[in-house]
Amino acid sequence: MKKATLQLETLVCPSCMLKIENGVKSLQGVDKESLKVLFNSSKVRVNFDEEKVTIQDIQNAIEKLGYKVLKTQVKEL
C-alpha cells in the first residue's frame, strides 16, 4: 500500500469535494476508508494498492472530473 497527497487547484464549493470523493472511490484498489478530500486546503489524501491502481490513474480520474492536480506526493506505508 502507498499513501498519496495530491494538491489541487482551489476547490470552490463543497459539491466539488463530493464529486472528487465519489470519482476516486470508484477506482479499484483505492482504500475508500482512507480517502479524505480536504476542502479548505484543496488536498486529497488516499491510500491505494499500487498493484491495482496507479497514482497516475488517480490523477487522471480527478482531472477527468475537471480539477487540476498541481502536485503529488507518494509514500510507502
C-alpha positions, 0 to 999 in steps of 0.5 A, a space after each residue: 500500500 502507498 499513501 498519496 497527497 495530491 494538491 489541487 487547484 482551489 476547490 470552490 464549493 463543497 459539491 466539488 469535494 463530493 464529486 472528487 470523493 465519489 470519482 476516486 472511490 470508484 477506482 479499484 484498489 483505492 482504500 475508500 476508508 482512507 480517502 479524505 478530500 480536504 476542502 479548505 486546503 484543496 488536498 486529497 489524501 488516499 491510500 491505494 494498492 499500487 498493484 491495482 491502481 496507479 497514482 497516475 490513474 488517480 490523477 487522471 480520474 480527478 482531472 477527468 472530473 475537471 480539477 487540476 492536480 498541481 502536485 503529488 506526493 507518494 509514500 510507502 506505508 
